[in-house]
Amino acid sequence: MTMRWVAPALCLALGMAVPARAQRTGGAPRIVVLQASTTVTASADGTTTFGLGSVRTGLCVLDVTNVSGTLPTLDVYLQAQPDGTTDSDYVHFAQAIAASKIRAAFNVYQASPASAAVTDGTAGVQNGAGPLGDRLKVRAVVGGTTPSFTYTVTCSVSDS
């Protein structure tokens, strides 16, 4: 049996590789690696990913592959800049304390919110307001004694 097309969101949810044909553009869901594999030992901003169009929906996977330290915690946020300059939290993954795959989904169909300044990923999560604009960034907030986390963030995003 030949599989013709598999929804990217389904692949991500199941932890499967996304078939190349599923990585389409033009309104259809597209796969975006927002944070390539990185190791953090303190809170940090990831690189901003530009050119995403008018992102409105997404299914994201936080894949934590290595954890060390005493009582380590990792809180990961997806941030957007709907006004083009100010980071705002839109998605907060469940806190990671061990190697795991954590999924988060978002839907934004209302008018753009007024952005609030973000300090260490602690701005109120504004899931439900949007669109998010054409850029997303990952923010990691790390806690514990000598914590270390290796993780990636991959999303299937769409403007419809």
HUNOR-V690218 format. One line per field, one symbol per residue. phi: phi as a letter, one per 40 degrees, with the letter a starting at -180 (. if undefined). A space follows every 50 residues. Layout:
# HUNOR-V690218
phi->???
This chain:
# HUNOR-V690218
phi->.cccabddccdcccgcccddcccbbggcdbcbccacdabbbadacccccb gcgbcbbabbbcbcbabahbfcbbbbbcbbbccgbccbcbbbcdccbada bbbababbbccdcccbcbbfgbcdcbdhbiccgbabbbbbbbbhbfcabb abbbbbbabb
